[in-house]
Amino acid sequence: MRPDLNHHLPEEILEEFAMQMLGEQDMAGWEEHTLICATCQDRVAEADEYIRVAKAAAAAICDPSFAENGPTTDSHGRSGLAKPMMAAATHAG
């Protein structure tokens, strides 16, 4: 999809844009729009945070100590994955 710089970043493009997976022309066009559009800047920041949290949760699951011992718990009895997973769920909705 070619960028239409008069409209916000489409939802179906947002994740690909945040992960820098668009073609060179599309990426450049949306970068130009995002530089001047506060709404799209906020949406990309939210997508970036969601991706960061999802990667952290995946890393926690892949941690060898997780595989051997299961998730750790904090002083409130919450799993060590609770915060990243709750944050990811919050951003997904």
GIVENSUL-V237509 format. One record per residue. N is the residue number from 1. RES is the residue in one small letter. PSI is psi in radians with two decimals (999 if undefined). NEAR is the number of other C-alpha atoms within 8 Angstrom. Layout:
n={N	N}
res={RES	RES}
psi={PSI	PSI}
near={NEAR	NEAR}
This chain:
n={1	2	3	4	5	6	7	8	9	10	11	12	13	14	15	16	17	18	19	20	21	22	23	24	25	26	27	28	29	30	31	32	33	34	35	36	37	38	39	40	41	42	43	44	45	46	47	48	49	50	51	52	53	54	55	56	57	58	59	60	61	62	63	64	65	66	67	68	69	70	71	72	73	74	75	76	77	78	79	80	81	82	83	84	85	86	87	88	89	90	91	92	93}
res={m	r	p	d	l	n	h	h	l	p	e	e	i	l	e	e	f	a	m	q	m	l	g	e	q	d	m	a	g	w	e	e	h	t	l	i	c	a	t	c	q	d	r	v	a	e	a	d	e	y	i	r	v	a	k	a	a	a	a	a	i	c	d	p	s	f	a	e	n	g	p	t	t	d	s	h	g	r	s	g	l	a	k	p	m	m	a	a	a	t	h	a	g}
psi={2.20	2.48	2.38	1.76	-0.10	-0.07	2.75	2.79	2.08	2.56	-0.71	-0.24	-0.36	-0.89	-0.75	-0.68	-0.84	-0.58	0.10	0.82	0.09	2.82	2.79	-0.79	-0.83	-0.76	-0.81	-0.74	-0.78	-0.57	-0.73	-0.81	-0.77	-0.50	-0.52	-0.11	1.88	-0.61	-0.83	-0.58	-0.79	-0.74	-0.70	-0.68	-0.71	-0.75	-0.72	-0.75	-0.75	-0.80	-0.73	-0.79	-0.73	-0.72	-0.69	-0.72	-0.73	-0.71	-0.68	-0.69	-0.64	-0.13	2.23	-0.62	-0.52	-0.77	-0.66	-0.70	-0.11	-3.11	2.51	2.86	2.64	-3.01	-0.25	0.12	0.21	2.53	2.63	-0.29	-0.12	-0.87	-0.89	-0.68	-0.68	-0.72	-0.73	-0.72	-0.67	-0.75	-0.43	-0.51	999}
near={3	6	7	6	9	4	5	10	8	6	6	6	8	12	9	10	12	10	7	7	7	8	6	6	7	11	11	8	11	12	8	9	10	10	8	6	9	8	7	10	10	8	9	11	8	9	12	10	8	12	8	8	12	11	8	9	11	8	8	9	8	8	8	6	7	12	9	6	7	7	8	8	9	8	5	5	6	8	9	9	9	8	7	11	11	8	10	11	8	7	9	6	4}
